[in-house]
Amino acid sequence: MKHLLLWVLVWLCWPALALQITDDRGTQVTLPKPPQRIVSLLPSLTETVCELGQCQRLVGVDRYSNYPASVRALPQVGGGLDPNIEAIVALKPDLVLMSVSSRASERLEALGLKVAALETKSHADVQRVLERVGVLLAVNDAQRVWRHIDAGVSAAAQSLPAQAKNLRIYFEVNRGPYAAGESSFIGETLTRLGVKNVVPTSLGPFPKLNPEYVVRANPDVIMISQRNVPGLPQRPGWAGIRAVREQRICIFPAEQADVLIRPGPRMAEGARLMAQCLADKGGAR
């Protein structure tokens, strides 16, 4: 009888326990019930909510959230780093999802809003954030979603032809140039594909590089967004880089670049895009 009562108590208390996490600021976030009005201030978090089957709970997003297509009709509340506080409050959310790097969390909490700040820089982070968002939304699909992502990355790696293995890659995230290092989620995907990132872990996940660094590294293949291509061949010394000289540059249009640089549910699709690039550019050296 005691055991039965214990299980009944656990069952009754489970929803309250399930809606509590510690976010990546180290702040405990507790919700009394599953949130029905969510504002997301980061595209990868927007995509995570939708991949967990809860897109209908979103009532507002940041200006960069554009996938899936349905979120484009939602009110935009500024950028993740510079959100419009008044616009967020007006939407009356019961949960705001945002990046740790945003400085708006304290202001929003001071106004009585529930905030969860989450950071995704690695594959492990993507899995952890999926699980935490799943807890807050009271859905138990996070592990299935992660298994699908992980299997997709593995399948992309298996599709890569042998001659593309061990290529030396430079992945430019943004002009600056900012690169994806080995320790970033992009770098981890490249490692799983079996190629070598010319930006080592010691430089951090997304370091700003001296352009001469890339010249000295002399990568076999360059991966870059269409947004960053203008002026690339004119960068000092870049005409002599093997990838430039042999036209081994994968230029990703904006929609594909969004897939590649967002650490979230479309990471397997990003791996497939990179694998296709490597297969196309990985001929005899």
C-alpha positions in Angstrom: 0.0 0.0 0.0 2.8 2.4 0.9 4.5 1.7 -2.5 1.2 2.4 -4.3 0.8 5.7 -2.5 4.4 6.6 -3.4 3.8 6.0 -7.0 0.6 7.9 -7.0 2.4 10.9 -5.4 5.2 10.6 -8.0 2.7 10.5 -10.8 0.8 13.6 -9.4 4.0 15.5 -9.0 5.7 14.5 -12.3 4.3 17.4 -14.4 5.8 20.0 -12.0 9.1 18.2 -11.8 9.2 17.8 -15.6 8.9 21.5 -16.2 12.0 22.5 -14.4 15.5 22.9 -15.9 18.7 24.7 -15.1 19.5 26.8 -18.2 23.0 27.7 -19.5 23.3 30.7 -17.2 23.0 28.4 -14.3 19.5 29.8 -13.6 16.8 27.4 -12.5 13.7 27.8 -14.7 10.4 26.4 -13.4 7.1 26.5 -15.2 3.8 25.7 -13.4 2.4 24.2 -16.6 3.4 23.6 -20.2 3.9 27.0 -22.0 1.3 27.8 -24.7 2.8 31.2 -25.8 6.5 31.1 -26.6 8.7 33.8 -28.0 12.0 32.5 -29.5 14.9 34.8 -30.0 17.3 32.5 -31.8 16.7 30.6 -35.1 18.1 27.3 -33.9 15.7 27.4 -30.9 12.8 28.3 -33.1 13.6 25.3 -35.3 14.0 23.1 -32.2 10.5 24.0 -30.9 9.0 23.2 -34.3 11.0 19.9 -34.7 9.5 18.9 -31.4 6.1 19.3 -33.0 5.1 22.5 -31.1 5.4 25.2 -33.7 1.8 26.3 -32.9 2.9 27.5 -29.5 5.2 30.2 -31.0 3.7 33.7 -30.9 6.8 35.7 -31.8 10.3 35.2 -33.2 13.5 37.1 -33.8 14.1 38.8 -37.2 16.4 35.9 -38.4 14.0 33.0 -37.7 12.8 31.9 -41.1 12.3 28.1 -40.9 10.0 26.4 -41.1 8.1 28.6 -43.5 5.1 29.0 -41.1 7.2 31.1 -38.6 7.7 33.8 -41.2 4.1 34.9 -40.6 4.7 35.5 -36.8 5.4 38.9 -35.3 9.2 39.7 -35.3 10.6 41.2 -32.1 14.0 42.4 -33.2 17.3 40.5 -33.1 18.5 38.0 -30.5 21.0 40.4 -29.2 18.9 43.5 -29.5 15.2 42.4 -29.0 12.4 44.8 -28.7 11.4 44.4 -25.1 8.1 46.2 -25.4 7.1 44.0 -28.4 7.9 40.8 -26.5 5.9 41.9 -23.4 2.9 42.8 -25.6 2.8 39.2 -26.9 2.2 38.0 -23.3 4.5 35.0 -23.6 4.7 32.4 -20.8 8.2 31.5 -22.0 11.0 33.3 -23.8 13.8 31.2 -25.3 17.0 33.0 -26.0 20.8 32.8 -26.3 23.0 33.2 -23.3 24.9 36.0 -25.1 21.8 38.2 -25.2 21.7 40.9 -22.5 17.9 41.1 -22.4 17.3 38.2 -20.0 17.5 40.3 -16.8 15.2 43.0 -18.2 12.6 40.4 -19.3 12.7 38.6 -16.0 12.4 41.9 -14.1 9.1 42.4 -16.0 7.9 39.0 -14.8 8.6 36.9 -17.8 10.0 33.4 -17.7 13.3 33.1 -19.6 15.4 30.1 -20.6 18.8 31.0 -22.0 20.5 28.2 -23.9 23.8 27.9 -25.8 24.6 25.5 -28.6 28.2 25.3 -29.8 28.7 21.6 -30.1 26.9 18.4 -31.0 26.5 17.6 -27.3 25.0 21.0 -26.8 22.4 20.4 -29.5 21.4 17.2 -27.9 21.3 18.8 -24.4 19.2 21.8 -25.6 16.8 19.5 -27.4 16.3 17.6 -24.1 15.9 20.8 -22.1 13.4 22.4 -24.5 11.5 19.1 -24.5 11.3 19.2 -20.7 10.0 22.8 -20.7 7.4 22.0 -23.4 6.4 18.7 -21.6 7.1 16.6 -24.7 9.2 13.5 -24.7 10.3 13.4 -28.3 13.8 14.9 -27.8 15.7 11.6 -27.8 14.0 10.4 -31.0 14.8 13.7 -32.8 18.4 13.5 -31.6 18.8 9.9 -32.9 17.5 11.0 -36.3 20.0 13.9 -36.4 22.9 11.7 -35.3 22.0 9.0 -37.8 21.8 11.5 -40.6 25.3 12.8 -39.9 26.6 9.3 -39.9 24.9 8.5 -43.2 26.4 11.7 -44.7 29.9 10.5 -43.5 29.3 7.0 -45.0 28.3 8.6 -48.4 31.6 10.4 -48.8 33.9 8.8 -51.4 37.3 7.7 -50.3 39.2 10.3 -52.4 37.5 13.0 -50.4 38.7 11.8 -47.0 41.5 13.7 -45.3 41.0 16.9 -47.4 42.0 20.0 -45.5 39.0 22.3 -45.1 38.5 26.0 -44.3 34.9 26.9 -43.4 34.2 30.6 -43.2 31.2 31.4 -41.1 31.2 35.2 -41.6 33.3 38.0 -43.0 36.1 39.1 -40.7 37.0 36.4 -41.4 35.3 34.3 -38.7 35.9 30.6 -39.1 34.4 27.4 -37.8 37.1 25.7 -35.6 37.5 22.0 -34.8 35.6 22.4 -31.5 32.5 24.0 -33.1 29.5 21.9 -34.1 30.5 22.6 -37.7 34.0 21.4 -37.0 32.7 18.3 -35.2 30.6 17.5 -38.3 33.7 17.9 -40.6 35.6 15.6 -38.3 32.9 13.0 -38.5 33.0 13.3 -42.3 36.6 12.3 -42.1 38.3 15.5 -43.2 40.7 17.9 -41.6 39.8 21.4 -40.3 42.7 23.9 -40.8 41.4 25.8 -37.7 42.5 23.8 -34.6 40.6 23.4 -31.3 43.2 25.7 -29.6 41.8 28.7 -31.5 38.3 28.2 -30.1 34.9 27.4 -31.8 34.5 30.4 -34.0 37.7 32.5 -34.0 38.3 35.7 -35.9 41.4 35.0 -38.0 44.1 37.1 -39.6 43.5 36.6 -43.3 47.1 35.6 -43.7 46.4 32.6 -41.5 44.2 31.0 -44.2 46.9 31.7 -46.8 49.5 29.9 -44.7 47.1 27.1 -44.0 46.6 26.6 -47.7 43.3 24.5 -47.5 42.3 22.1 -50.2 38.7 23.2 -50.1 37.0 26.4 -48.9 33.3 26.4 -47.8 31.7 29.8 -47.7 28.3 31.5 -47.9 27.3 33.4 -51.1 27.0 36.4 -48.8 30.7 36.4 -48.1 32.0 35.6 -51.6 32.3 39.2 -53.0 36.0 40.2 -53.0 37.3 36.8 -51.9 39.8 36.3 -54.8 41.1 39.8 -54.2 42.0 39.1 -50.5 45.8 39.6 -50.1 47.5 36.3 -51.0 44.4 34.3 -51.5 44.9 33.9 -55.2 47.8 31.5 -54.3 45.7 29.3 -52.0 45.3 25.8 -53.5 41.5 25.9 -53.1 41.2 29.2 -54.9 43.8 28.3 -57.6 42.1 25.0 -58.4 38.5 26.4 -58.0 37.7 24.1 -55.1 35.3 26.6 -53.4 31.8 25.5 -52.3 29.6 28.5 -52.3 26.4 28.0 -50.4 23.3 30.1 -51.2 21.7 31.9 -48.3 19.1 29.2 -47.5 21.8 26.5 -47.4 24.1 28.7 -45.4 21.4 29.1 -42.8 21.2 25.3 -42.5 24.9 25.0 -42.1 25.5 27.6 -39.4 22.5 26.8 -37.2 23.3 24.3 -34.5 19.9 22.6 -34.3 17.5 20.0 -35.9 18.8 20.5 -39.4 22.4 19.5 -38.6 22.1 16.3 -40.5 21.0 18.2 -43.6 24.1 20.5 -43.1 26.3 17.3 -43.0 24.8 16.2 -46.3 25.5 19.6 -47.9 29.1 19.4 -46.7 29.5 15.8 -47.9 28.1 16.8 -51.3 30.6 19.7 -51.5 33.5 17.4 -50.6 32.4 14.8 -53.1 32.2 17.4 -55.8 35.6 19.0 -55.0 37.5 16.0 -53.6 39.0 14.7 -56.8 42.7 14.0 -57.4 45.0 16.4 -55.7 
